[in-house]
Every structure is written in structure tokens, then in C-alpha cells.
Amino acid sequence: MKKLSLIVIALMLLGSCNKSEQYDSAEKMVAKAMKNVNMITPDELHWLMENYETYTLIDVRQELEHYHGFIPGSVNIPRGSLEFNISDSIFWDQTGLYKPEKGEKIILYCLKGQRSTLAAESLKKLGYNNAFVLSGGYKNWELTYPEIFEKALDKLSGQSDKPAKSGSC
């Protein structure tokens, strides 16, 4: 009987370890992820830009959002394809940039910082442990450095002039 109880206890413990977390809302999921990611301020990013430090800057917003305004030097990899493109040499060749190595500094941003927080958490799971989230996202960058941005409206080619909506993040 003692052996049976130990087996039952072991199975219960294993079962509780394998359960994936569930959240009531995306906001709660982001709040949990924020505890596990590194943040960088607009001032710190600006310093990196001014001092020609090595980093990869990734905008995880949708293409339409990116074209309406982005931080110079950023590459657009929408959140939904980041995990697939981050280590794809062909993707990086097409952008004209080098593929980031796992130990290199990667800075992610979205509109307000929520999608990029989830993106940074995903990159950590893929072994990119030097990923940072731009605190407050593009909105915070825009407020801090309103004169430092680029647009690519020519890439819209007949699409709507309004940025795509993608929730409040």
C-alpha cells in the first residue's frame, strides 16, 4: 500500500508540473511576462544609437503599423512570425541585415510594449537571452524623441492610409 501511495503522489506532482498556465486576459499574461523580460528606456536606446553600439532593433507590429512610423534602423517582423524568422538566414539576407546570434542584444518594440513583452519572452525560450523590450513601446519613443522616426508610406501602395488596428497593445 505504501508503494501505491508514493506512486500516486508522484503522478500528482508530475501532473501539476505539466499544466500550462492559463490567464483570464491578455493583460494578465503580459503582466506575468513582464516579470521575466529585460526592459530598456527610450533614452538608453537613443544612447545605443548615438554610440554605434551593436544591437538588432525589431518592430513586432503589423506591416501597416510599421510603415506609418518606425524607429530608424528597425526591421519589421510581425509578432506572429517572429519565432519563425528570427533564425531564418534567408529572411535576414532579404532584409540586408545579418542574422542575430543568440547572445547578441535584441531590442523589441510594438505600439505600447505589450506584444513586444510577449515576443521577448518567446525569444528567451528560443535561447535569445539578451532580448530587451522598449519600455512603453513606439508611443513612448514618439513622446521622448518626436523628431527621430521614419515612415515608409510608399510601401502602402494603394492600401489604406490609416494604420491597422491590432487591439490596445
GROMACS elastic network, one bead per residue, 0.5 to 0.9 nm:
[ bonds ]
;  ai    aj funct       b0    kb
    1     4     6  0.51429   500
    1     5     6  0.64193   500
    1     6     6  0.88432   500
    2     5     6  0.52716   500
    2     6     6  0.64025   500
    2     7     6  0.87637   500
    3     6     6  0.52214   500
    3     7     6  0.62666   500
    3     8     6  0.86977   500
    4     7     6  0.51271   500
    4     8     6  0.62039   500
    4     9     6  0.86579   500
    5     8     6  0.50247   500
    5     9     6  0.61081   500
    5    10     6  0.85209   500
    6     9     6  0.51006   500
    6    10     6  0.60723   500
    6    11     6  0.85622   500
    7    10     6  0.50603   500
    7    11     6  0.61269   500
    7    12     6  0.85780   500
    8    11     6  0.51427   500
    8    12     6  0.61665   500
    8    13     6  0.86530   500
    9    12     6  0.50749   500
    9    13     6  0.62097   500
    9    14     6  0.86276   500
   10    13     6  0.51328   500
   10    14     6  0.61504   500
   10    15     6  0.85384   500
   11    14     6  0.50512   500
   11    15     6  0.60247   500
   11    16     6  0.86128   500
   12    15     6  0.50811   500
   12    16     6  0.62534   500
   12    17     6  0.87134   500
   13    16     6  0.52200   500
   13    17     6  0.63069   500
   13    18     6  0.88135   500
   14    17     6  0.51503   500
   14    18     6  0.63358   500
   14    19     6  0.89537   500
   15    18     6  0.53176   500
   15    19     6  0.65692   500
   16    19     6  0.55307   500
   16    20     6  0.89185   500
   17    20     6  0.81724   500
   19    22     6  0.89001   500
   22    25     6  0.89344   500
   22    29     6  0.82432   500
   23    26     6  0.71237   500
   23    27     6  0.86965   500
   23    28     6  0.62374   500
   23    29     6  0.59808   500
   24    27     6  0.84177   500
   24    28     6  0.68222   500
   24    29     6  0.81424   500
   25    28     6  0.54010   500
   25    29     6  0.65818   500
   25    30     6  0.88487   500
   26    30     6  0.61471   500
   26    31     6  0.85453   500
   26   114     6  0.89814   500
   27    30     6  0.50879   500
   27    31     6  0.60942   500
   27    32     6  0.86667   500
   27   114     6  0.80814   500
   28    32     6  0.62442   500
   28    33     6  0.85969   500
   29    32     6  0.52543   500
   29    33     6  0.62468   500
   29    34     6  0.87151   500
   29   118     6  0.83014   500
   30    34     6  0.60600   500
   30    35     6  0.89191   500
   30   114     6  0.61468   500
   30   115     6  0.80313   500
   30   117     6  0.66416   500
   30   118     6  0.64339   500
   31    34     6  0.51867   500
   31    35     6  0.70267   500
   31   114     6  0.87056   500
   31   117     6  0.89283   500
   32    35     6  0.56458   500
   32    36     6  0.74415   500
   33    36     6  0.53437   500
   33    37     6  0.66249   500
   33   117     6  0.65120   500
   33   118     6  0.63932   500
   33   120     6  0.86570   500
   33   121     6  0.64539   500
   34    37     6  0.54360   500
   34    38     6  0.79315   500
   34    39     6  0.85259   500
   34   114     6  0.87154   500
   34   117     6  0.62623   500
   34   118     6  0.81650   500
   34   121     6  0.84180   500
   35    38     6  0.83948   500
   36   117     6  0.89901   500
   36   120     6  0.89112   500
   36   121     6  0.69969   500
   37   117     6  0.68898   500
   37   118     6  0.88065   500
   37   120     6  0.64518   500
   37   121     6  0.62932   500
   37   124     6  0.83109   500
   37   131     6  0.75562   500
   37   132     6  0.67143   500
   37   133     6  0.72446   500
   38   117     6  0.88603   500
   38   120     6  0.82556   500
   38   130     6  0.80159   500
   38   131     6  0.67708   500
   38   133     6  0.62294   500
   38   134     6  0.89453   500
   39   107     6  0.88256   500
   39   117     6  0.88276   500
   39   131     6  0.86364   500
   39   132     6  0.51742   500
   39   134     6  0.59881   500
   39   135     6  0.58626   500
   40    43     6  0.81968   500
   40    44     6  0.61518   500
   40    45     6  0.67434   500
   40   107     6  0.79400   500
   40   132     6  0.61142   500
   40   133     6  0.59201   500
   40   134     6  0.50352   500
   40   135     6  0.57721   500
   41    44     6  0.51494   500
   41    45     6  0.63132   500
   41    46     6  0.85609   500
   41   133     6  0.84380   500
   41   134     6  0.58216   500
   41   135     6  0.52766   500
   41   136     6  0.80988   500
   41   140     6  0.87216   500
   41   141     6  0.85243   500
   42    45     6  0.50717   500
   42    46     6  0.60049   500
   42    47     6  0.85338   500
   42   134     6  0.66738   500
   42   135     6  0.70800   500
   42   136     6  0.85460   500
   42   137     6  0.86142   500
   42   140     6  0.71341   500
   42   141     6  0.55517   500
   42   144     6  0.68322   500
   42   145     6  0.79741   500
   43    46     6  0.50023   500
   43    47     6  0.61510   500
   43    48     6  0.87145   500
   43   141     6  0.86670   500
   43   144     6  0.78848   500
   43   145     6  0.88063   500
   44    47     6  0.50468   500
   44    48     6  0.63796   500
   44    49     6  0.87517   500
   45    48     6  0.50519   500
   45    49     6  0.62743   500
   45    50     6  0.86794   500
   45   107     6  0.84250   500
   45   134     6  0.78810   500
   46    50     6  0.61150   500
   46    51     6  0.85247   500
   46   145     6  0.86598   500
   47    50     6  0.51116   500
   47    51     6  0.60252   500
   47    52     6  0.84742   500
   47    53     6  0.84896   500
   48    51     6  0.52298   500
   48    52     6  0.60236   500
   48    53     6  0.51046   500
   48    54     6  0.77829   500
   48    55     6  0.80883   500
   49    52     6  0.53451   500
   49    53     6  0.65387   500
   49    54     6  0.87455   500
   49    55     6  0.89828   500
   49    73     6  0.89059   500
   50    53     6  0.79293   500
   52    55     6  0.89181   500
   54   104     6  0.80256   500
   54   105     6  0.72881   500
   55   100     6  0.83587   500
   55   104     6  0.66864   500
   55   106     6  0.56462   500
   55   107     6  0.71555   500
   56    73     6  0.83455   500
   56    74     6  0.73650   500
   56    75     6  0.81128   500
   56    99     6  0.89534   500
   56   100     6  0.69222   500
   56   104     6  0.79123   500
   56   105     6  0.64163   500
   56   107     6  0.61064   500
   56   108     6  0.84180   500
   57    71     6  0.84484   500
   57    72     6  0.89172   500
   57    73     6  0.67479   500
   57    75     6  0.63622   500
   57    76     6  0.87596   500
   57   105     6  0.87026   500
   57   106     6  0.59866   500
   57   108     6  0.60064   500
   57   109     6  0.79152   500
   58    73     6  0.87307   500
   58    74     6  0.52714   500
   58    75     6  0.50044   500
   58    76     6  0.58331   500
   58    77     6  0.64755   500
   58    78     6  0.88631   500
   58   106     6  0.73486   500
   58   107     6  0.61169   500
   58   109     6  0.64060   500
   58   110     6  0.87006   500
   58   116     6  0.89895   500
   59    62     6  0.84256   500
   59    66     6  0.71456   500
   59    70     6  0.76382   500
   59    71     6  0.82291   500
   59    74     6  0.62074   500
   59    75     6  0.60203   500
   59    77     6  0.60947   500
   59    78     6  0.70687   500
   59    79     6  0.84653   500
   59   107     6  0.85793   500
   59   108     6  0.59356   500
   59   109     6  0.50673   500
   59   110     6  0.57895   500
   59   111     6  0.88758   500
   59   116     6  0.80735   500
   59   138     6  0.87521   500
   60    63     6  0.87690   500
   60    66     6  0.84867   500
   60    75     6  0.86183   500
   60    76     6  0.60942   500
   60    77     6  0.51503   500
   60    80     6  0.82891   500
   60    81     6  0.88866   500
   60    82     6  0.74840   500
   60   108     6  0.67991   500
   60   109     6  0.61024   500
   60   110     6  0.54234   500
   60   111     6  0.87777   500
   60   115     6  0.71353   500
   60   116     6  0.63379   500
   60   119     6  0.77253   500
   61    64     6  0.81525   500
   61    65     6  0.60905   500
   61    66     6  0.62077   500
   61    76     6  0.71633   500
   61    77     6  0.72731   500
   61    78     6  0.50746   500
   61    79     6  0.64095   500
   61   109     6  0.77600   500
   61   110     6  0.51997   500
   61   111     6  0.70390   500
   61   115     6  0.78387   500
   61   116     6  0.84630   500
   61   166     6  0.84965   500
   62    65     6  0.54103   500
   62    66     6  0.63258   500
   62    67     6  0.88728   500
   62    76     6  0.78002   500
   62    77     6  0.77749   500
   62    78     6  0.50614   500
   62    79     6  0.75362   500
   62    80     6  0.88768   500
   62   110     6  0.89262   500
   62   163     6  0.89859   500
   62   164     6  0.73371   500
   62   165     6  0.89872   500
   62   166     6  0.80570   500
   63    66     6  0.50083   500
   63    67     6  0.61551   500
   63    68     6  0.88279   500
   63    76     6  0.68752   500
   63    77     6  0.81112   500
   63    78     6  0.69717   500
   63   163     6  0.89324   500
   63   164     6  0.83701   500
   64    67     6  0.52933   500
   64    68     6  0.66254   500
   64   153     6  0.88822   500
   64   155     6  0.89242   500
   64   156     6  0.72579   500
   64   159     6  0.86522   500
   64   160     6  0.86838   500
   64   161     6  0.87119   500
   64   162     6  0.80639   500
   64   163     6  0.54484   500
   64   164     6  0.56665   500
   65    68     6  0.55454   500
   65    69     6  0.71036   500
   65    70     6  0.84002   500
   65   111     6  0.84931   500
   65   162     6  0.84557   500
   65   164     6  0.57918   500
   65   165     6  0.80899   500
   66    69     6  0.55934   500
   66    70     6  0.55880   500
   66    71     6  0.89958   500
   66    76     6  0.68145   500
   66   110     6  0.89157   500
   66   151     6  0.77538   500
   66   152     6  0.79478   500
   66   163     6  0.82760   500
   67    70     6  0.69253   500
   67   150     6  0.82975   500
   67   151     6  0.54108   500
   67   153     6  0.56291   500
   67   154     6  0.83657   500
   67   155     6  0.70872   500
   67   156     6  0.73067   500
   67   163     6  0.82138   500
   68   150     6  0.81616   500
   68   151     6  0.53298   500
   68   152     6  0.64925   500
   68   153     6  0.62050   500
   68   161     6  0.81812   500
   68   162     6  0.80912   500
   68   163     6  0.65349   500
   69   138     6  0.87084   500
   69   149     6  0.62684   500
   69   150     6  0.55257   500
   69   152     6  0.73315   500
   69   153     6  0.86250   500
   70    73     6  0.86025   500
   70    74     6  0.71575   500
   70    76     6  0.89510   500
   70   138     6  0.74015   500
   70   148     6  0.88270   500
   70   149     6  0.54837   500
   70   150     6  0.53838   500
   70   151     6  0.62856   500
   70   152     6  0.86068   500
   71    74     6  0.58396   500
   71   138     6  0.76946   500
   71   141     6  0.80316   500
   71   142     6  0.87902   500
   71   148     6  0.69484   500
   71   150     6  0.62982   500
   71   151     6  0.88534   500
   72    75     6  0.88570   500
   72   148     6  0.73144   500
   72   149     6  0.57529   500
   72   150     6  0.58748   500
   72   151     6  0.89955   500
   75    95     6  0.76401   500
   75    97     6  0.88053   500
   77    80     6  0.81711   500
   77    81     6  0.65709   500
   77    82     6  0.56818   500
   77    85     6  0.74750   500
   77    86     6  0.83702   500
   78    81     6  0.57309   500
   78    82     6  0.62001   500
   79    82     6  0.53033   500
   79    83     6  0.81083   500
   79   110     6  0.88538   500
   79   115     6  0.68979   500
   79   116     6  0.76212   500
   79   118     6  0.86438   500
   79   119     6  0.65106   500
   80    83     6  0.76861   500
   80    84     6  0.86096   500
   81    84     6  0.54012   500
   81    85     6  0.61415   500
   81    86     6  0.84667   500
   82    85     6  0.52084   500
   82    86     6  0.57085   500
   82   119     6  0.74512   500
   82   122     6  0.88185   500
   82   123     6  0.84677   500
   83    86     6  0.57104   500
   83    87     6  0.77692   500
   83   119     6  0.82430   500
   83   122     6  0.72127   500
   83   123     6  0.70245   500
   83   126     6  0.79216   500
   84    87     6  0.68900   500
   84    88     6  0.68756   500
   85    89     6  0.81532   500
   85    90     6  0.86843   500
   85    91     6  0.61953   500
   85    92     6  0.79171   500
   86    89     6  0.83931   500
   86    91     6  0.81511   500
   86    92     6  0.81135   500
   86    99     6  0.73177   500
   86   100     6  0.75592   500
   86   123     6  0.84656   500
   87    90     6  0.89844   500
   87    91     6  0.83157   500
   87    92     6  0.82407   500
   87    99     6  0.65924   500
   87   100     6  0.75373   500
   87   101     6  0.83150   500
   88    91     6  0.53915   500
   88    92     6  0.65823   500
   88    93     6  0.87993   500
   88    99     6  0.74805   500
   89    92     6  0.51723   500
   89    93     6  0.60614   500
   89    94     6  0.86194   500
   89    98     6  0.80505   500
   89    99     6  0.61846   500
   90    93     6  0.50411   500
   90    94     6  0.62466   500
   90    95     6  0.88033   500
   91    94     6  0.52162   500
   91    95     6  0.65255   500
   91    96     6  0.89131   500
   91    99     6  0.84597   500
   92    95     6  0.50666   500
   92    96     6  0.62918   500
   92    97     6  0.55085   500
   92    98     6  0.58548   500
   92    99     6  0.54759   500
   92   100     6  0.88083   500
   93    96     6  0.51204   500
   93    97     6  0.62290   500
   93    98     6  0.69077   500
   93    99     6  0.79182   500
   94    97     6  0.77847   500
   95    98     6  0.83677   500
   97   100     6  0.87935   500
   98   101     6  0.89489   500
  100   103     6  0.81632   500
  100   104     6  0.62711   500
  100   105     6  0.82153   500
  100   106     6  0.77450   500
  101   104     6  0.54508   500
  101   105     6  0.86892   500
  101   128     6  0.78391   500
  102   105     6  0.84571   500
  102   126     6  0.84574   500
  102   127     6  0.60733   500
  102   129     6  0.69455   500
  102   130     6  0.75746   500
  103   106     6  0.88712   500
  103   127     6  0.81890   500
  103   128     6  0.61631   500
  103   129     6  0.64251   500
  103   130     6  0.58807   500
  103   131     6  0.87695   500
  104   128     6  0.76572   500
  104   129     6  0.82933   500
  104   130     6  0.60522   500
  104   131     6  0.79801   500
  105   128     6  0.85286   500
  105   129     6  0.84361   500
  105   130     6  0.50184   500
  105   131     6  0.58425   500
  105   132     6  0.74357   500
  106   120     6  0.88088   500
  106   128     6  0.81038   500
  106   129     6  0.89746   500
  106   130     6  0.62994   500
  106   132     6  0.60641   500
  106   133     6  0.85531   500
  107   116     6  0.89244   500
  107   120     6  0.84896   500
  107   130     6  0.85779   500
  107   131     6  0.58021   500
  107   133     6  0.57253   500
  107   134     6  0.66644   500
  108   113     6  0.84873   500
  108   116     6  0.54873   500
  108   117     6  0.79290   500
  108   119     6  0.75575   500
  108   120     6  0.69782   500
  108   131     6  0.73155   500
  108   132     6  0.61024   500
  108   134     6  0.61306   500
  108   137     6  0.84343   500
  109   112     6  0.77915   500
  109   113     6  0.60224   500
  109   114     6  0.85747   500
  109   115     6  0.77413   500
  109   116     6  0.50854   500
  109   117     6  0.81395   500
  109   119     6  0.89899   500
  109   132     6  0.87098   500
  109   133     6  0.59671   500
  109   134     6  0.53056   500
  109   135     6  0.80806   500
  109   136     6  0.83993   500
  109   137     6  0.51241   500
  109   138     6  0.64376   500
  110   113     6  0.54022   500
  110   114     6  0.71377   500
  110   115     6  0.60729   500
  110   116     6  0.55110   500
  110   117     6  0.88025   500
  110   133     6  0.88736   500
  110   134     6  0.81548   500
  110   136     6  0.85529   500
  110   137     6  0.51861   500
  110   138     6  0.59106   500
  110   139     6  0.85192   500
  110   169     6  0.75214   500
  111   114     6  0.78502   500
  111   115     6  0.80766   500
  111   116     6  0.85886   500
  111   136     6  0.76540   500
  111   139     6  0.57881   500
  111   140     6  0.84702   500
  111   168     6  0.84814   500
  111   169     6  0.61434   500
  112   115     6  0.79513   500
  112   116     6  0.84089   500
  112   134     6  0.87447   500
  112   135     6  0.78291   500
  112   138     6  0.62148   500
  112   139     6  0.59274   500
  112   140     6  0.73075   500
  112   168     6  0.80646   500
  112   169     6  0.55604   500
  113   116     6  0.52817   500
  113   117     6  0.60066   500
  113   118     6  0.88651   500
  113   133     6  0.68894   500
  113   134     6  0.65857   500
  113   135     6  0.61646   500
  113   136     6  0.50918   500
  113   138     6  0.77466   500
  113   139     6  0.88101   500
  113   169     6  0.68186   500
  114   117     6  0.51089   500
  114   118     6  0.65971   500
  114   119     6  0.86469   500
  114   136     6  0.84037   500
  114   137     6  0.79875   500
  114   168     6  0.87722   500
  114   169     6  0.53024   500
  115   118     6  0.52376   500
  115   119     6  0.60893   500
  115   120     6  0.86477   500
  115   169     6  0.62641   500
  116   120     6  0.59893   500
  116   121     6  0.85009   500
  116   132     6  0.87272   500
  116   133     6  0.60328   500
  116   134     6  0.78559   500
  116   137     6  0.78797   500
  117   120     6  0.51763   500
  117   121     6  0.63393   500
  117   122     6  0.87381   500
  117   132     6  0.83682   500
  117   133     6  0.59934   500
  117   134     6  0.87198   500
  118   121     6  0.51051   500
  118   122     6  0.63050   500
  118   123     6  0.87475   500
  119   122     6  0.50594   500
  119   123     6  0.62442   500
  119   124     6  0.87011   500
  119   133     6  0.86907   500
  120   123     6  0.50161   500
  120   124     6  0.62289   500
  120   125     6  0.87363   500
  120   128     6  0.84101   500
  120   129     6  0.87881   500
  120   131     6  0.58265   500
  120   132     6  0.66120   500
  120   133     6  0.67142   500
  121   124     6  0.51486   500
  121   125     6  0.65262   500
  121   126     6  0.89179   500
  121   131     6  0.84133   500
  122   125     6  0.51101   500
  122   126     6  0.65122   500
  122   127     6  0.89329   500
  122   128     6  0.87100   500
  123   127     6  0.63918   500
  123   128     6  0.51791   500
  123   129     6  0.73093   500
  123   130     6  0.89939   500
  123   131     6  0.70766   500
  124   127     6  0.50358   500
  124   129     6  0.50362   500
  124   130     6  0.78883   500
  124   131     6  0.71569   500
  125   128     6  0.73033   500
  125   129     6  0.82623   500
  126   129     6  0.83743   500
  127   130     6  0.87998   500
  128   131     6  0.61733   500
  129   132     6  0.88780   500
  132   135     6  0.89322   500
  133   136     6  0.85956   500
  133   137     6  0.77266   500
  134   137     6  0.52279   500
  134   138     6  0.77920   500
  134   140     6  0.84248   500
  134   141     6  0.82414   500
  135   138     6  0.86835   500
  135   140     6  0.71692   500
  135   141     6  0.85626   500
  136   139     6  0.63949   500
  136   141     6  0.75219   500
  137   140     6  0.54977   500
  137   141     6  0.64883   500
  137   142     6  0.87553   500
  138   142     6  0.59338   500
  138   143     6  0.85409   500
  139   142     6  0.50273   500
  139   143     6  0.62614   500
  139   144     6  0.86223   500
  140   143     6  0.51104   500
  140   144     6  0.60689   500
  140   145     6  0.83876   500
  141   144     6  0.50867   500
  141   145     6  0.56908   500
  141   146     6  0.72834   500
  141   148     6  0.85725   500
  141   149     6  0.89633   500
  142   145     6  0.53287   500
  142   147     6  0.78564   500
  142   148     6  0.77603   500
  142   149     6  0.77818   500
  143   146     6  0.55962   500
  144   147     6  0.89894   500
  145   148     6  0.55374   500
  145   149     6  0.80921   500
  146   149     6  0.72440   500
  151   154     6  0.85200   500
  152   155     6  0.57037   500
  152   156     6  0.75791   500
  153   156     6  0.53827   500
  153   157     6  0.78321   500
  153   161     6  0.80397   500
  154   157     6  0.60444   500
  155   158     6  0.87774   500
  155   159     6  0.88140   500
  156   159     6  0.51413   500
  156   160     6  0.73878   500
  156   161     6  0.76421   500
  157   160     6  0.87261   500
  158   161     6  0.84642   500
  159   162     6  0.86027   500
  160   163     6  0.75940   500
  160   164     6  0.86190   500
  162   165     6  0.87644   500
  165   168     6  0.82387   500
  166   169     6  0.70722   500
